[in-house]
Amino acid sequence: MVTLAEVAQHAGVSASTVSYVLSGKRSISATTRQRVEQSIRELGYHPNAGARALAGKRSNIIALMVPLRTDMYVPVMMEIAIAVATTARTHGYDVLLLTGEEGPDAVRRVTGSGLADAMILMDVELEDERLPLLRETDQTSVLIGLPADTTGLTCVDLDWSATGALCVEHLAGLGHRDIAVIGEAPAVYERHTGFAERTLDGLRTRARASDLRVLHRPCEGGYDAMALTLSRIYDERPGTTGFVVQNESAVEPLLALLRQQGRAVPEDVSVVAICPDQVAVQASVRLTSVAIPAQEMGRQAVERLVAKLEGRDSDEVVLLAPELTVRASSGPAPAAP
């Protein structure tokens, strides 16, 4: 790879002169500029991202912040990331993937380096500590997720409130009156992660309107944690006949435990999941579910980002409507004994 120093030697100028030609920071005589530009063409020199940033030109890189935490379902996160990467390539952009839990430091590192033209943030919390810094900069950005305050932000997300409401509507329509929600790991709620909080809010709001009782229990997932959670649910609400599950790792343990207890699905108990279609159709009982449109979320985020970079779009919130698919896991509530 040709270096800036080699261009300078070929053109008979200093390295700083080549840098000034590239950046436009200082006035260079037309003769010297032409000589440097000719050397660049002859040697096939390509300025690196830093040099392009100094010149006020695009790096054609999008930074994607995906904090990978053990309490999150990583396959969905990565499906979104892959959709971001493939869509970005159709627009001529590469993706810089940031997977650490650096928070504002990661935003500061990207905005300060000039290596990326824009940013996409995932795993958004209601009071996300990255957002004040993001609002202070002129860095073009899009959030996949919805914070409490969306002022001055562009956000793309599934309408999680409507998702929770849709699950309740389905079970209520089947005659279920006591519903238990098996949620994400406790840490997800402790962080006030947007999707989990909004799902719960929509679910509870619709349950109140439908005169249903709802019991929410976070769960780490896995067989042992699910066994403890299910035992608590039936201790507190023995009449529970409907479950909403927003935790992919709890789906199969729940179905196994219900079988062990002699509770048939859907004759005795109905289960509705919020999960990828692949999880729903591959479960031991094909699950009635609201799918997570991971690919569409990633695609929409990039399209909005590119539109903003090209001055064709302004800040807005894009919420994707949830769709519930009825399968074998939900049915009429059993008659009261």
C-alpha positions in Angstrom: 0.0 0.0 0.0 1.4 3.4 -1.0 2.1 5.7 1.9 1.7 9.5 2.2 5.5 9.7 2.6 6.0 8.0 -0.8 3.7 10.4 -2.5 5.6 13.3 -1.0 9.0 11.8 -2.2 7.5 11.2 -5.7 6.2 14.8 -5.9 9.3 16.3 -4.4 7.5 18.0 -1.5 7.2 17.5 2.2 4.7 15.1 3.8 3.0 18.0 5.4 2.4 19.6 2.0 0.7 16.4 0.8 -1.4 16.4 3.9 -2.4 20.0 3.3 -3.4 19.2 -0.3 -5.6 16.4 1.0 -7.2 18.3 3.9 -7.5 21.7 2.3 -6.4 23.2 5.6 -3.8 25.6 4.0 -3.5 27.4 0.7 -1.1 25.5 -1.6 0.0 27.0 -5.0 -1.7 25.6 -8.0 1.5 24.2 -9.4 2.4 22.3 -6.2 -1.2 21.0 -5.9 -1.2 19.7 -9.4 2.2 18.0 -8.9 0.9 16.3 -5.7 -2.4 15.2 -7.3 -0.5 13.8 -10.3 1.7 11.8 -8.0 -1.4 10.5 -6.1 -2.9 9.3 -9.4 0.3 7.7 -10.7 1.1 5.9 -7.5 -2.6 4.9 -6.8 -2.5 6.4 -3.4 -5.8 6.1 -1.4 -6.1 8.5 1.6 -7.0 6.6 4.8 -10.2 7.3 6.7 -8.5 9.8 9.0 -7.2 11.9 6.1 -10.6 11.9 4.4 -12.2 13.0 7.7 -9.7 15.9 7.9 -10.7 16.9 4.4 -14.3 17.0 5.3 -15.1 14.0 3.1 -16.9 10.8 3.9 -15.3 7.7 5.2 -18.2 5.6 4.0 -18.3 3.9 7.4 -21.2 3.5 9.7 -20.5 2.7 13.4 -22.9 0.2 14.9 -23.0 0.0 18.7 -24.3 -3.4 19.8 -23.5 -4.0 23.5 -23.5 -7.8 23.7 -24.7 -8.7 27.2 -25.3 -12.2 28.6 -28.8 -11.3 29.6 -29.8 -10.5 26.0 -30.8 -12.9 23.2 -27.8 -12.5 21.0 -29.2 -14.1 17.8 -31.8 -11.3 17.4 -29.1 -8.7 18.0 -26.9 -10.3 15.4 -29.7 -10.6 12.9 -30.3 -6.9 13.2 -26.5 -6.3 12.8 -26.3 -8.4 9.7 -29.3 -6.6 8.2 -27.6 -3.3 8.9 -24.4 -4.5 7.3 -26.0 -5.9 4.1 -28.2 -2.8 3.7 -25.2 -0.5 4.2 -23.3 -2.3 1.5 -26.1 -1.6 -1.0 -25.4 2.1 -0.3 -21.6 1.8 -0.5 -21.0 1.9 3.3 -19.0 -0.5 5.5 -19.9 -1.1 9.1 -17.7 -0.7 12.1 -19.1 -3.0 14.8 -18.7 -1.9 18.5 -19.8 -4.7 20.9 -18.4 -3.4 24.2 -20.4 -1.9 27.1 -18.6 1.5 26.9 -21.7 3.7 26.9 -20.8 7.4 26.4 -17.1 6.6 25.9 -17.9 4.7 22.7 -19.9 7.6 21.4 -17.1 9.9 22.3 -14.5 7.7 20.6 -16.5 7.5 17.4 -17.4 11.2 17.2 -13.9 12.3 18.1 -12.1 10.0 15.7 -13.9 11.0 12.5 -13.7 7.4 11.3 -17.4 7.0 10.8 -19.9 9.2 8.9 -22.8 8.1 11.2 -23.8 5.9 14.0 -26.6 3.4 14.8 -27.2 2.6 18.4 -28.9 -0.5 19.7 -30.0 -1.8 23.1 -31.5 1.5 23.9 -32.6 2.3 27.5 -35.4 4.6 28.5 -32.9 7.0 30.1 -29.9 6.0 27.9 -26.7 7.7 29.1 -25.3 7.8 25.6 -28.0 10.2 24.4 -26.9 13.5 26.1 -23.5 13.3 24.4 -25.1 12.3 21.1 -27.4 15.3 21.2 -24.4 17.6 21.8 -22.6 16.5 18.7 -23.5 16.9 15.0 -23.0 13.2 14.4 -25.7 11.8 12.2 -27.3 8.9 14.1 -30.3 6.6 14.2 -31.5 4.5 17.2 -32.9 1.0 16.9 -34.9 1.4 20.0 -37.0 4.0 21.8 -35.9 6.1 24.7 -38.3 8.0 27.0 -37.5 11.3 25.3 -37.2 11.1 21.5 -36.7 14.8 21.0 -34.1 15.5 18.3 -33.6 11.8 17.6 -34.4 9.4 14.7 -35.6 6.0 16.1 -36.7 2.8 14.4 -38.3 0.0 16.5 -41.1 -2.5 16.8 -44.1 -0.9 18.5 -43.5 -2.8 21.7 -46.4 -1.3 23.6 -48.8 -2.4 20.8 -47.1 -5.8 20.9 -47.9 -6.3 24.6 -51.4 -5.1 24.0 -51.9 -7.5 21.1 -50.9 -10.5 23.2 -53.4 -9.6 25.9 -56.1 -9.0 23.3 -55.6 -12.5 21.9 -55.7 -14.2 25.2 -58.7 -12.1 26.4 -60.6 -13.0 23.2 -60.1 -16.7 24.1 -61.6 -16.1 27.6 -58.5 -16.1 29.7 -58.8 -13.9 32.8 -55.5 -14.6 34.7 -52.3 -14.1 32.7 -48.7 -14.5 33.7 -45.9 -12.7 31.9 -42.5 -14.4 31.9 -40.1 -11.7 31.2 -36.5 -11.1 30.4 -33.8 -11.5 33.0 -34.1 -9.1 36.0 -31.0 -7.0 34.8 -32.9 -6.1 31.6 -35.6 -4.3 33.7 -33.1 -2.9 36.2 -31.4 -1.1 33.2 -34.9 0.1 32.1 -34.3 -1.3 28.6 -36.8 0.3 26.3 -38.3 -2.8 24.6 -38.9 -4.7 27.8 -40.4 -1.7 29.7 -42.7 -0.7 26.8 -44.0 -4.3 26.2 -44.9 -4.5 29.9 -46.6 -1.1 29.8 -48.7 -2.0 26.8 -49.6 -5.3 28.2 -50.7 -3.9 31.6 -52.6 -1.0 30.1 -54.7 -3.3 27.8 -55.2 -5.8 30.7 -56.7 -3.1 32.8 -59.0 -2.1 30.0 -60.1 -5.8 29.6 -60.4 -6.4 33.3 -57.7 -9.1 33.3 -55.3 -9.9 36.1 -51.6 -9.9 35.1 -48.7 -11.2 37.1 -45.2 -10.3 35.7 -42.1 -12.3 36.7 -38.7 -11.7 35.2 -36.7 -14.9 34.6 -33.1 -15.7 33.9 -34.1 -18.4 31.5 -33.0 -22.0 31.5 -34.7 -25.0 33.2 -33.9 -24.3 36.9 -34.8 -20.6 36.8 -38.0 -21.3 34.9 -39.0 -24.0 37.4 -38.6 -21.6 40.2 -40.5 -18.9 38.4 -43.4 -21.2 37.4 -43.7 -22.4 41.0 -43.9 -18.9 42.2 -46.6 -18.0 39.6 -48.8 -20.9 40.6 -48.3 -20.3 44.3 -49.5 -16.7 43.8 -52.0 -17.2 41.0 -53.2 -20.8 40.9 -55.9 -19.9 38.4 -53.4 -18.8 35.7 -54.4 -20.1 32.3 -52.5 -17.8 29.9 -48.8 -17.1 29.6 -47.0 -14.4 27.6 -43.3 -15.2 27.2 -40.8 -12.5 26.3 -37.7 -14.5 26.9 -36.5 -16.9 24.2 -34.4 -19.0 26.6 -37.4 -19.7 28.8 -39.7 -21.0 26.0 -38.7 -24.6 25.9 -38.2 -25.0 29.7 -41.7 -23.6 30.2 -43.3 -26.1 27.8 -41.4 -29.0 29.4 -42.4 -28.0 32.9 -46.0 -27.6 31.9 -46.0 -31.1 30.5 -44.4 -32.5 33.6 -47.2 -30.9 35.7 -49.8 -32.5 33.5 -51.0 -29.1 32.1 -51.7 -29.6 28.4 -51.0 -26.8 25.9 -53.4 -25.4 24.7 -56.2 -27.4 26.4 -55.3 -26.3 29.9 -52.9 -23.5 29.4 -52.3 -21.1 26.5 -48.8 -19.7 25.7 -48.1 -16.7 23.5 -44.5 -15.8 22.8 -42.8 -12.6 21.6 -39.9 -14.1 19.7 -38.4 -14.8 16.3 -40.5 -17.0 14.0 -37.7 -19.6 14.0 -38.0 -20.0 17.8 -41.8 -20.2 17.6 -42.0 -22.8 14.9 -39.2 -25.0 16.2 -40.6 -25.2 19.8 -42.0 -28.6 21.0 -45.4 -27.0 20.6 -45.7 -24.5 17.7 -46.1 -21.2 19.4 -48.7 -18.5 18.8 -46.3 -15.5 18.6 -45.6 -12.0 17.7 -42.5 -12.0 15.5 -39.5 -9.7 16.0 -38.9 -8.0 12.6 -35.1 -7.9 13.1 -34.2 -7.6 9.4 -36.7 -4.9 8.8 -35.5 -2.9 11.8 -31.9 -3.1 10.6 -32.9 -2.2 7.0 -35.1 0.7 8.0 -32.4 2.1 10.3 -29.8 2.2 7.5 -32.3 3.7 5.0 -33.1 6.5 7.5 -29.5 7.1 8.2 -28.5 7.3 4.6 -31.4 9.7 3.9 -30.2 11.9 6.7 -26.6 11.9 5.4 -28.0 13.0 2.0 -30.2 15.7 3.5 -33.4 13.9 2.5 -34.8 13.1 5.9 -35.3 14.7 9.3 -35.7 13.3 12.8 -38.7 11.0 13.3 -39.8 7.9 15.1 -40.7 4.9 13.0 -42.7 2.2 14.8 -43.3 -1.1 13.0 -46.7 -2.6 13.6 -46.7 -6.0 15.4 -48.2 -9.0 13.8 -49.5 -12.0 15.8 -49.5 -15.4 14.2 -51.9 -18.0 15.7 -50.4 -21.5 16.0 -50.9 -24.5 18.2 -50.1 -23.1 21.6 -53.2 -21.0 22.2 -56.9 -22.0 22.6 -60.0 -21.2 24.6 -59.6 -20.9 28.4 -60.7 -24.1 30.2 -64.1 -24.0 31.9 -64.0 -23.2 35.5 -64.3 -26.3 37.8 
